[in-house]
Amino acid sequence: SALSGTVESVAVDFNDTVTKGQELARLDTHKLKASLEHSRAMLAAAEARLPLAKTTLVDAKRSYDRAERLAERGVITLEAFQGTDSVYQRAEATVASAEADLRVSQADLSVNEANLADACICSPIDGIVLNRSIDVGQIVVSSFQAPVLFTLAEDLRKMELRVDIDEADIGKVAVGDVASFTVDAYDGKEFPATITQVRFAPEITDQVVTYKAVLSVENPDQLLRPGMTATA
């Protein structure tokens, strides 16, 4: 979650199929909606102030131009001309300030709209829900180590198997080689696979060096499940 808040609703459960962008859960949005309405009102006020400031600037410019002509002819005093010049400069500054306020209000509105959108815990992929770890009423805290709310698998019909190859055998395998493996759930049944990656990084356990290989597995019948132990 990008936000902290109370879970208002949970829309999916274990094994549910989801699509990208689908709502999985939603945080309480009362405060977010209030902030959004406030920012919209502030934007409307800023939009209303800008035309008024521009109209004032136009009037001040006319007065300044008229005073400038009169000052050139010696009809008005220098002090009077400087007064109209000051009014004109203040009107320009007011317009600049109104334009800045308008940009600030637009930015605040964008932030609050984004916050309201983030209240939806939405699926980033098409897939299936493997695990759900939140319930209605639970408080979610946004942090660098935020808890996992849902675990999704993109497509269980295509999986990968990670195997440890002993250093004595690593020279006998290569990317593209075919392989077969078994799992405890189906005695005597072999599943085909293809090696798609052999990693160079060693893994050392009890002074035994192995290298990780990644095998691509087709799982059209979805007999294989995430987390199964296999022997290749």
Disulfide bonds with the S-S distance in Angstrom:
Cys120-Cys122 2.02
